[in-house]
């Protein structure tokens, strides 16, 4: 078996590779952290400015967008290994 060993043979045929389940668990954790971090930063800004749900919502949307961008980058990285 050549390569870095990050994936396994797929049922689709020899030579095709897919990341293991722990990679997907890591991507899920990455999304959760991005969303949580955006919410916390938004909440802290709201506390400082006094505009309670405004920056919290903006932070959650920004965290979700960052999670999508990070997920796309991770999946593209594993897509190039095959």
Rosetta constraint file for C-alpha pairs under 8 A:
AtomPair CA 1 CA 5 HARMONIC 7.67 0.50
AtomPair CA 6 CA 19 HARMONIC 6.13 0.50
AtomPair CA 6 CA 20 HARMONIC 7.02 0.50
AtomPair CA 7 CA 17 HARMONIC 5.58 0.50
AtomPair CA 7 CA 18 HARMONIC 5.06 0.50
AtomPair CA 7 CA 19 HARMONIC 4.41 0.50
AtomPair CA 7 CA 20 HARMONIC 5.61 0.50
AtomPair CA 8 CA 17 HARMONIC 5.46 0.50
AtomPair CA 8 CA 18 HARMONIC 5.91 0.50
AtomPair CA 8 CA 19 HARMONIC 6.87 0.50
AtomPair CA 8 CA 20 HARMONIC 6.96 0.50
AtomPair CA 9 CA 13 HARMONIC 7.45 0.50
AtomPair CA 9 CA 14 HARMONIC 6.39 0.50
AtomPair CA 9 CA 15 HARMONIC 6.58 0.50
AtomPair CA 9 CA 16 HARMONIC 5.89 0.50
AtomPair CA 9 CA 17 HARMONIC 5.07 0.50
AtomPair CA 9 CA 18 HARMONIC 6.97 0.50
AtomPair CA 10 CA 14 HARMONIC 7.17 0.50
AtomPair CA 10 CA 15 HARMONIC 7.94 0.50
AtomPair CA 10 CA 16 HARMONIC 5.68 0.50
AtomPair CA 10 CA 17 HARMONIC 5.57 0.50
AtomPair CA 10 CA 18 HARMONIC 6.35 0.50
AtomPair CA 12 CA 16 HARMONIC 6.95 0.50
AtomPair CA 15 CA 82 HARMONIC 7.14 0.50
AtomPair CA 16 CA 82 HARMONIC 5.98 0.50
AtomPair CA 17 CA 81 HARMONIC 7.63 0.50
AtomPair CA 17 CA 82 HARMONIC 5.45 0.50
AtomPair CA 18 CA 78 HARMONIC 7.44 0.50
AtomPair CA 18 CA 79 HARMONIC 7.86 0.50
AtomPair CA 18 CA 82 HARMONIC 7.88 0.50
AtomPair CA 19 CA 23 HARMONIC 6.11 0.50
AtomPair CA 19 CA 24 HARMONIC 7.68 0.50
AtomPair CA 19 CA 78 HARMONIC 6.66 0.50
AtomPair CA 20 CA 24 HARMONIC 7.19 0.50
AtomPair CA 21 CA 25 HARMONIC 6.36 0.50
AtomPair CA 22 CA 26 HARMONIC 6.10 0.50
AtomPair CA 23 CA 27 HARMONIC 6.28 0.50
AtomPair CA 24 CA 28 HARMONIC 6.22 0.50
AtomPair CA 25 CA 29 HARMONIC 6.28 0.50
AtomPair CA 26 CA 30 HARMONIC 6.10 0.50
AtomPair CA 27 CA 31 HARMONIC 6.28 0.50
AtomPair CA 27 CA 71 HARMONIC 6.24 0.50
AtomPair CA 27 CA 74 HARMONIC 7.55 0.50
AtomPair CA 28 CA 32 HARMONIC 6.26 0.50
AtomPair CA 29 CA 33 HARMONIC 6.09 0.50
AtomPair CA 30 CA 34 HARMONIC 6.19 0.50
AtomPair CA 30 CA 67 HARMONIC 6.79 0.50
AtomPair CA 30 CA 70 HARMONIC 7.71 0.50
AtomPair CA 30 CA 71 HARMONIC 7.81 0.50
AtomPair CA 31 CA 35 HARMONIC 6.17 0.50
AtomPair CA 31 CA 64 HARMONIC 7.23 0.50
AtomPair CA 31 CA 67 HARMONIC 4.61 0.50
AtomPair CA 31 CA 68 HARMONIC 7.43 0.50
AtomPair CA 31 CA 70 HARMONIC 7.84 0.50
AtomPair CA 31 CA 71 HARMONIC 7.41 0.50
AtomPair CA 32 CA 36 HARMONIC 6.03 0.50
AtomPair CA 32 CA 67 HARMONIC 7.82 0.50
AtomPair CA 33 CA 37 HARMONIC 5.85 0.50
AtomPair CA 34 CA 38 HARMONIC 6.09 0.50
AtomPair CA 34 CA 63 HARMONIC 4.86 0.50
AtomPair CA 34 CA 64 HARMONIC 6.65 0.50
AtomPair CA 34 CA 66 HARMONIC 6.41 0.50
AtomPair CA 34 CA 67 HARMONIC 5.51 0.50
AtomPair CA 35 CA 39 HARMONIC 6.20 0.50
AtomPair CA 35 CA 60 HARMONIC 5.81 0.50
AtomPair CA 35 CA 61 HARMONIC 7.91 0.50
AtomPair CA 35 CA 62 HARMONIC 7.85 0.50
AtomPair CA 35 CA 63 HARMONIC 4.28 0.50
AtomPair CA 35 CA 64 HARMONIC 5.33 0.50
AtomPair CA 35 CA 67 HARMONIC 6.96 0.50
AtomPair CA 36 CA 40 HARMONIC 6.12 0.50
AtomPair CA 36 CA 60 HARMONIC 7.53 0.50
AtomPair CA 36 CA 63 HARMONIC 7.21 0.50
AtomPair CA 37 CA 41 HARMONIC 6.10 0.50
AtomPair CA 37 CA 63 HARMONIC 6.74 0.50
AtomPair CA 38 CA 42 HARMONIC 6.05 0.50
AtomPair CA 38 CA 56 HARMONIC 7.81 0.50
AtomPair CA 38 CA 59 HARMONIC 4.33 0.50
AtomPair CA 38 CA 60 HARMONIC 5.11 0.50
AtomPair CA 38 CA 61 HARMONIC 7.62 0.50
AtomPair CA 38 CA 62 HARMONIC 6.23 0.50
AtomPair CA 38 CA 63 HARMONIC 4.40 0.50
AtomPair CA 38 CA 64 HARMONIC 7.85 0.50
AtomPair CA 39 CA 43 HARMONIC 6.02 0.50
AtomPair CA 39 CA 56 HARMONIC 5.50 0.50
AtomPair CA 39 CA 57 HARMONIC 7.29 0.50
AtomPair CA 39 CA 59 HARMONIC 4.98 0.50
AtomPair CA 39 CA 60 HARMONIC 4.79 0.50
AtomPair CA 39 CA 63 HARMONIC 7.11 0.50
AtomPair CA 40 CA 44 HARMONIC 6.12 0.50
AtomPair CA 40 CA 56 HARMONIC 7.43 0.50
AtomPair CA 40 CA 59 HARMONIC 7.57 0.50
AtomPair CA 41 CA 45 HARMONIC 6.23 0.50
AtomPair CA 41 CA 56 HARMONIC 7.52 0.50
AtomPair CA 41 CA 59 HARMONIC 6.46 0.50
AtomPair CA 42 CA 46 HARMONIC 6.14 0.50
AtomPair CA 42 CA 55 HARMONIC 4.58 0.50
AtomPair CA 42 CA 56 HARMONIC 4.04 0.50
AtomPair CA 42 CA 57 HARMONIC 7.08 0.50
AtomPair CA 42 CA 58 HARMONIC 6.65 0.50
AtomPair CA 42 CA 59 HARMONIC 4.51 0.50
AtomPair CA 42 CA 60 HARMONIC 7.31 0.50
AtomPair CA 43 CA 47 HARMONIC 6.17 0.50
AtomPair CA 43 CA 52 HARMONIC 7.21 0.50
AtomPair CA 43 CA 53 HARMONIC 7.70 0.50
AtomPair CA 43 CA 55 HARMONIC 6.46 0.50
AtomPair CA 43 CA 56 HARMONIC 4.80 0.50
AtomPair CA 43 CA 59 HARMONIC 7.78 0.50
AtomPair CA 44 CA 48 HARMONIC 6.30 0.50
AtomPair CA 45 CA 49 HARMONIC 6.07 0.50
AtomPair CA 45 CA 55 HARMONIC 6.45 0.50
AtomPair CA 45 CA 56 HARMONIC 7.86 0.50
AtomPair CA 46 CA 50 HARMONIC 5.28 0.50
AtomPair CA 46 CA 51 HARMONIC 5.04 0.50
AtomPair CA 46 CA 52 HARMONIC 4.89 0.50
AtomPair CA 46 CA 53 HARMONIC 7.03 0.50
AtomPair CA 46 CA 54 HARMONIC 7.03 0.50
AtomPair CA 46 CA 55 HARMONIC 5.61 0.50
AtomPair CA 46 CA 56 HARMONIC 6.70 0.50
AtomPair CA 47 CA 51 HARMONIC 7.19 0.50
AtomPair CA 47 CA 52 HARMONIC 6.62 0.50
AtomPair CA 51 CA 55 HARMONIC 7.23 0.50
AtomPair CA 52 CA 56 HARMONIC 7.07 0.50
AtomPair CA 53 CA 57 HARMONIC 6.09 0.50
AtomPair CA 54 CA 58 HARMONIC 6.41 0.50
AtomPair CA 55 CA 59 HARMONIC 5.79 0.50
AtomPair CA 56 CA 60 HARMONIC 6.18 0.50
AtomPair CA 57 CA 61 HARMONIC 6.22 0.50
AtomPair CA 58 CA 62 HARMONIC 6.09 0.50
AtomPair CA 59 CA 63 HARMONIC 5.93 0.50
AtomPair CA 60 CA 64 HARMONIC 6.10 0.50
AtomPair CA 61 CA 65 HARMONIC 6.17 0.50
AtomPair CA 62 CA 66 HARMONIC 6.10 0.50
AtomPair CA 63 CA 67 HARMONIC 6.11 0.50
AtomPair CA 64 CA 68 HARMONIC 6.31 0.50
AtomPair CA 65 CA 69 HARMONIC 6.28 0.50
AtomPair CA 66 CA 70 HARMONIC 6.07 0.50
AtomPair CA 67 CA 71 HARMONIC 5.97 0.50
AtomPair CA 68 CA 72 HARMONIC 6.10 0.50
AtomPair CA 69 CA 73 HARMONIC 6.26 0.50
AtomPair CA 70 CA 74 HARMONIC 6.22 0.50
AtomPair CA 71 CA 75 HARMONIC 6.11 0.50
AtomPair CA 72 CA 76 HARMONIC 6.05 0.50
AtomPair CA 73 CA 77 HARMONIC 6.19 0.50
AtomPair CA 74 CA 78 HARMONIC 6.51 0.50
AtomPair CA 75 CA 79 HARMONIC 6.03 0.50
AtomPair CA 76 CA 80 HARMONIC 6.39 0.50
AtomPair CA 77 CA 81 HARMONIC 7.10 0.50
AtomPair CA 78 CA 82 HARMONIC 7.71 0.50
